[in-house]
Amino acid sequence: MVIQLANEGKTIREISKIVHISLKDICKTINKETGDDYSQKEEKQKTKSLSPYARSFQMFKDKKPLSDVAIELDIKSRAVLDYYNDYLRLTKMNVLVKIYKELKNDFPLFLHLYNKIKKERLIKQAITDLLQNKNKLMDLNEQVEFYNNHIREQELKL
């Protein structure tokens, strides 16, 4: 009966309700009979019934390249980028996109700095200390320059 219902195009859930057998057992029965992985087949059919918008999200989730999404769904690049932006917002990754857009040409410098921080295993406090020490060094440099000028002036007076 399971095979007959599957051949009629019923889903595993529909078959389960009719014959009162677990989804797992239904899949095993169909797989044994057909040699196919029926659950994967059903999943592909379900995915194809989704809108291009929803299908793109599934493809992004599966880490498909954006160009593959555009080709498979036959949509324009602008739409793919808009969908991807929505996907990133939903997965809370849009902050990275915002940072990337802000950095623009400075992105290689940012990556270099990131790699240095990672290599040196610097923590937030160490970075803060380095920046504060840099400012202190600049202040000391100004003081040295001031005193050097003052000494030159005194020497000229003599």
N, C-alpha and C positions, 0 to 999 in steps of 0.2 A: 504494500500500500504506500509506503514511504517513497519508493522509486516511482510509482505511478503518479503520485502527487507532485514530485519533483519534475517529472516529464511534462506535467500540465503547466509548469511554470510557477508553482507555488514557492514561496520563500520558506526558509527553514523554520522561522517563527510560525508561519501559517500551518506548516505541516505539524509542528509540535502541538499546536492547539487542537488540531483535528485528531491526531493519533495518540496524544498524551504520552509522548516520549521526549526525553531530554534532547536539547539541541546538539549536544556532543554525540549522542547515540545516533541521531539522524544523520549527522555529518559522516560518521564512521560507516553507516549503512550505504549512503550514497557513494562515498569514496571507494568502498569495497566493490560496489557494483560497476561504477563507471571508470575508476582509476583516476578521476579528477579530484582536485581539492575543491569541493563544492562551495565551501565557505569563502574561499578566495574569489571564486567565480561570481558568487552572489555579491561580494563586496565591490567587485569591478562594475557590475551592473548598477549597483546602488550609486557608485561614484559618478557613472555616466549620466544618471538622472538628475544630478545636482546642477545648479546654475554655473556658468563659467566663473563667477565670483567665488562661489563656494569651492569649486574644483581647484581654483588657483590657490586657495588657502591650503587645501590638502597637499598640493604640489610643493608649496613653500615649506610646509611641515615636513615633507619627505626630502627636503633639501635639493629640489630640482633647480637647475639654473633658470634664471629669468627668461633667457632666450627660448628655452624648451617650453616654458609656460606659454609664451606668446605663440609659438608654433603649434603646440598641441591644441590650445583653445582657440586658435585663429583670432587673436585679438591684438590690437595695436599696442605698441610699446608704452605709450602714455598710460593706457588702461592698466597694463601689467604693473607699472611703477606706482600707480595710484592704489591698486589692490595690495601691492607689497607694502606700501606705506601703512595702509589700514591693518595689515597683518602684523607688522612690527609694533604698531600702537597697541593692538590687542595682546601681544605677547610681551609688552612693556620693554621692547627693544628700540623704540623710536628715539630714546635719549641718545643712543649711539649715532643714529642718523643725524640728529640735530647737532651733535658735537662735530661730526664729520663735515657738515655743511658750514659750520662756523669756522672750522680750521682751514678749509679750502687748500690753499697752497702751502700752508704750514703743517700739513698732515705728516710729511716725512720727518720734520723736526719733532713733532709730537711722538711719533713712533720711536725715534732715536732716544728721546728722553724716557719714554716708557721702558724701552729695553735696558737702558742704563739703570733705572730705578729697580727693575726686576733683577738684573745681574748683581747689583750691589745689595739687594734685599733691603732696601730702604723702607722704613715705615713712615707714616705721616709726620710724626714728631721729628724724625731725623731730617726730613725735607724742610719742615718749618725752621728748624735750627740752622740748616745750611743757608736758607734765604735770609734769616736774621743776621747771621754772621757775615754774609756778603754785604748787607747794608752797613754793619759795623765797620767792616774793612773799608768801605767807600768813605765813611765818615772819618776814619783814621787817616786815610789817604789825603783827604781834604785838610785835615789838621797838620799833617806833615808838610804838605804844600804851603800852607799858611806860615808855619814856622820857618821853612826854608826861605820863603820870601822875606820874612821879618829879619832873618839872619843876614841875607844879602843886603837889605837896606841898612842894617847896622854896620856891616862891613864897609859899605860905600860912605857912610858918615865918618868913618875913621880915616 
